[in-house]
């Protein structure tokens, strides 16, 4: 099922333990959606790094989720 949020996000919400490749190395992570305070702090940094997100946010009425990926064993 394709959603407005995106399959990748729905999958991470359903199965928050996943793997990412970081600097060519496969790492186990736990993904979670940032809470309102975290999102408020992180969103300016995200849009500074990739201005396309700020533009996309202006074209949609929904809030774009911020996903925090924590390395397994560090939470």
ZIFENPE-V364562 format. One line per field, one symbol per residue. ss: DSSP state (a for helix, b for strand, c for the rest). psi: psi as a letter, one per 40 degrees, with the letter a starting at -180 (. if undefined). burial: b if it has 9 or more other C-alpha atoms within 8 Angstrom, else e. A space follows every 50 residues. Layout:
ss: ???
psi: ???
burial: ???
This chain:
ss: ccccccaaaaaaaaccbbbbbbccbbbbbbbbbccaaaaaaaaaaaaaac aaaaaaaaccccccccbbbbbcccc
psi: hhiddhddddddddgehaiihhfehhhhihiihiiddddddddddddddg eddddddeeieihhihhhhhhhee.
burial: eeeeeebeebbbbeebbbeeeeeeeebbbbbbebeeeebeeebeebbeee bebbeebeeeeeeeeeeeebbbeee
